[in-house]
Amino acid sequence: MNQNKRLKIGEGKISGYISIFLAIICFGSVICAYFPEYLTTADFRKLYTPKYIKWVLLGLLVLSFGFALTSFILSKKTKLGFMAILIIGGTILIGNGLPEHQDLDYKSFTIGLDWLLLDILISAFIFIPIELFLPKRTDQTKFHPEWRTDLVYFIIGHLLIQVTGVLVQLPAVIAFSGIGLEGFHSWVQSIWFIPQLFLALFVSDLFQWTGHYFFHKLPFLWRFHAVHHSTKDIDWLAGSRTHFLDLIVVRAVSFLPIYVFGFSTSVFTVYIVIVSIQAVLAHSNTRINFGFFKYIFVTPQYHHWHHSADPKAYDKNFAIHFPFIDMLFGTYYPMGNTWPESTGLGEAKFPKGFIRQFIFPFTKNPLQENEIEDPSER
């Protein structure tokens, strides 16, 4: 049973944790600046203007210090604020030694620490306030029993962005490169931006639905996808809990039509942003139901039913963008205004921790070892 209590405004803990979080972001950014050829994504480097980066870091450090001071004032304990001050001090100390200019050598492989820091900062800025002020499950805390496991999934998935990117694109490149798609690409790119974007979302979601469906229906694949369904505390961070094999296969299948259609760079960029935000939003712990739009776009209520522990909702709501795809294939769950009472794999046992969850599907059959439900009935 979770012994952690939900954080309350006015106790000083929220400001303390925010202060530590911002301080860590700044510290990581300075480390990136020391080793940019190894720790930053090559495609992003041209966006980093040293002058503006310094001002952004300074602003975050000031915010971090302000939240630390708030934590000192509101809380009777100073541990959180003191930890933040130590990290701020360390950041300033090592930041003073940064060179004004660096000549970067191209590296064939890099760790995407910059992508990790940017994504977790933006995601936390958007979704933590939503879950704090508009939660669906008011008794669920940010520090539920498995939040560390979900954070590890988030970190590893972002640090290995280059590896996953290559593995996702590889099948499409092997299968469809050099077969004369240039004319088709030109026609697709001539389509007006908005309908081209919706076409990209539609064809990607259609292929994603297919891959997702088979990960539920085939017992061997369900071993890996069960990792994603094993969490009982659904929130914005829990959406990152996906086994590496599941992640690569489904993303590769989703990327196939994007590559074949050859959408314009602007459409592809916006597509990536929408996919990133909607995937996190769908798992977030918020009671916002989006009114009529919940029948047009996938919302948290819609996807939470996909994670429901209630057998009547098994194998429903596979789409990640458009509910009408599930309606077409008969996998739509008529949720109305209701939400699932519980999520996860019911009372089934499942290993805890990233390493154990990574190894488990390769070595054991969940159906036999832990009596996890037959995927044909999910």
N, C-alpha and C positions, 0 to 999 in steps of 0.2 A: 504493500500500500504506500502511496506517495505521502511522505511526511512533510514535504515542503509546502508552505502556505503561499497563496497568491500574494504578490507584492501589492502594497497599498500606497497610494499617493500621500505624501506628508511624513513618511517614516525615515526618509533619507537614503533608503536602500536603492530606489530607482535612480536617483541622481548619482549615487555612488557607482552603480554598475555602468551607467552611461559614461561617466567620467573615465572609468577604466577602459571601456570599449573604445572611446575616442582616442585615448592615449596610446592604446595598442595599435590602432590604425596609423597614427602618426609615426610611431616607432617603426612599424613595418615599412612605411613609405620611405623613411630615411635609409633603412637597410636596402631597399630597392635602388635608391639613388647611389649607393656605394657600389652595387654590383648589377647595373642595369642590363648588361649583356647576358647575364645568367638568370635574373629574376623578373625580367619584364617581357611582355609579349611584343614581338617585333612589330606587328601591325599597329600597335597602340603608341609606339614611341614618338611618332611624328605629332601626336596630339599633346605631348607633354612639353609645355613651355616653362622652362625653369623659373622665370619671373613669377608667373601665375601660380605655379605649384608651391612656391615658397609662401605666397600670401595665403593660399588655401590651407597649408599646414599650420601657419601661424594662427589663422582663424580657428582651426580645430583644436589647437593647443589651448587657446584662450577659452574656448567653450569647455574643454575638458577641465581646466582649472576652475572655471565658474561652477560647474556641476560638482566638483570635489569640494569646493567651499560650501555649496548648498548642502551637501551631504554632511559636512562637519556641523553645520548649524542645526539641521533637522534631526540628526541622529545622535543618540547618546554615545554611540560607538564611532570610533574614527578609523577603523581598519580599512574600509573601502576607499575613503578619501585619501588616506595616507598611501595606499598602494598606487593610486592614480598619480599622486604627486611624485612618487619615486620614478614611475615610468615617464612622466613628463620631463623630470630632471634628466633622466638618462637619454631621452630623445634630444633634448637641447644640447647636451654635452657632446654626443656623437655627431649631431647635425652641424656643429660649428666647424667640424673638420672636413666637410664636403668640399671637393674641388669645384671651381667655378665652371669648368668645361671638361668634358671627357670625350675622347675619341673611342667609339664603340666598335668592337670586332663582332662580325656576324657569327652567331653560334647556331648550329643545326638543331640544337635542342635547348629549350629554356623552360624554367619553372614559372608558371603564371601567377606569381605572388601579387603583382599589380592588379590583375583581373580579380583575384580573390578579395583584395582589400576594397576595390571599387564596388564590386557586386554586393558584398556583405554590408558595406556602408550604406549604399542606396536602398537595398532591401530592408535593412533594419530601420532606416529612416522612414520608410513608407509603412511597413507592416507591423512593427512593434507598437507604435501609437494606435493603430487600428485595433490590434488585439488587446491593447491595454484599456482603451476607452469603449470599444464596441465588441466585447467578447461574446461568443456563443456559449461556450462552457465556462461559466464564471468561476468554477472551482479549479480550473486547470492553470497551473503556474508555468511561467517560462522555464523554470528549473525542475521539470518533471523528471521521473526516474531515468529516462533515456536521452535527455537533451545533449549529453556529451557525445553519445554515439552519433546522433544526427549531425552535430557540429563537425565531427570527424569526417562524415560522408561529404558534407558541404566543402570542407577544406580540401580534401583529397581530390574531389571532382573538379575543383577550380584550379588547383595547382597543376593538375595534369591536363589542362585544356588543350595543349598542343598534341599530346598523345591521343586523347579522345577525338580531337578534330581530324587527325590523320586517319584513324581507324573508322570514323563515321563516313568520311569522304571516299575512302579507298574502294569499297565495292562499286560505287557509282562510277568512279573514274575508270576502273578496270572494265566494267561492263559497257559503258557508253561513250568513252572517249574515242575520237577519231572515226565516228560513223556519220559525219556530215550533218550535224544538228545546227549549224550556224544559221541557216535560213529560218528554221523554226524559232531559234532564239531571237532573231531579229524581229520576227512577227510578234512574239510574246512581249518583247520589250517595247514595241510600238503601242501596246495597249495603255490606255490612260492609267495613271498611278493607282487610284483607289480600286477599280475592278481588278487590276493586276495583283494588288496586295491581297484582296479577298480570294482570288484564284490561288495564290501561293498558300494562304492559310488553309483553304479547302482541300487542295490535293495533298498537302502535307498531313493534315488531320485524317484524311481518308486512309493514307498509308499507315499513319501512326495507329489508327483504330485497328487495322488489320494485324499489325505486330502485337499490339496490346491484347487483342482477342486471343491470339494463339498462345501467348504467355499464360493466359488463364486456362485454356482448354487442353493443352498438351502437358501431361504429368511431369515430364522432365523439365520443361521450361517453367512450369509453375514452381518448381523447387527454388528457382532464382527470383521469380517475381514475388514469391511469398515474403521475401525479405522486406520489400516495400510495404506490404500489407501488415507486417508484424507489429508496427507501432500502434499503440492504443491512444496516444496523445497527439492528435493531428494539429499541426500548426505550420507556420510559414517555413520553418526550418526542417520539419519532418519530411517535406516533399523531396529533400535531397537524399533520403535513405533509399537508394536503389543499388542493387548489386551491379558490379562493373559489367558483367556479361549482359544483363538486362539493359543497362544504359546504352551500351555500344550497339546492340542489335536493333533495339527499337529506334534509336536516333539514326542509325544507318538506313533503316527502312524509310523513316520520315524524310531523310535527306535526298533519297533517290529522285522523287519528282521535282524537287527544287533544282537539282543538278540538270536533269533532263530538260526541264522547261527553260532553264537559263534566264531566270528573272533578272531584272535590272538591279544594279548595285544598290540604288536607293530603296527599292522594294525589299531586297534581301536584308538590308540593314534594319529597316523598320520591322520586318518579319522576326528577326532575331530578338529585338527588344520586346515585341508583343509576346513571343513564346516564353521568354525569360520571366516576364512579369506575370503572365497568366498562369504559368505552372506553379509559381509561388502563391499567387492569390488563391488558386483552387484549393490549396491545402490549409490556408490560413484559418485561424480560430476567430472568426468574426460572424456576427449575426446579421450582417448586411445581406439582404436577399435580392437587391437590384431590381425589384419590381418586375415589370413586363420583360425586361432585358434578360432575365434568367431563362427565358424560353428561346432566346436568340444566341446568347453566348454562355459558355460554361462558367459557372459561379461556384463559390465554396459550398453552398448547399447541394448543388448538383454533384460535385465530386466527392463530397463527404458520404453521400449515399453509395458511391462506388466502393468506399472503404468500410461500409457498414458491416457489423457483425451479425446482422439480421439475415437469415437465409433467404428471405423473400427478395432481397436486393442483390443477391449474388449475381455476378456476370451481367451487371447493368452499368450504364453510363461510362462507356469506354472513351468517348471523345474528350479532347482537351480544349477544343475551340468552339465547335458548333454542335448543340444537342440534336439538331435535325438529322445528323449522321446516325446517331443511335436510333432515332425514330425510323429511319429508312431500313435499318437492319433488325428491328425488333428487339433492341437491347436498351430501350429507354425505360427508366423507372419513373412512374407517375408520382412525383413527390409532393405535389401541391405546395402547401405551406409547412410541411413537416420536415423535421431533421432526424437523422438516425440517433437512437438513444446511446449507442456505443459503436466504436470502431475497432478494427483489428481482426485477429484470428480467433476471437472468442476465448475459450479457456485452453486452447492448444498451447503446448509448450514450444518455445522457440529460443535458440541461444541468444545471449545478450552480448553486445560488444561488436565492434567492426570486424576484427580478425575472425572471430568465431562465425559470424554471419557470412563472411566471405568464403570460408572453407566449407561450411556446412552443406550447401547444395551440391558440391562436388563429391562429397563422401557419403551422404546419407539421403534417403528418400523421406521427406517430411510426412508422407502419407502413412508410412510404416512406423517411423520412429516416434512421431509426436502426435499422431492422429489428427493432423491438420486436414481440414475438409477436402474431399475429392474436388479438384479444380473443375471437373465437369458439372459440379453442382454449385459452383461459385458464380 
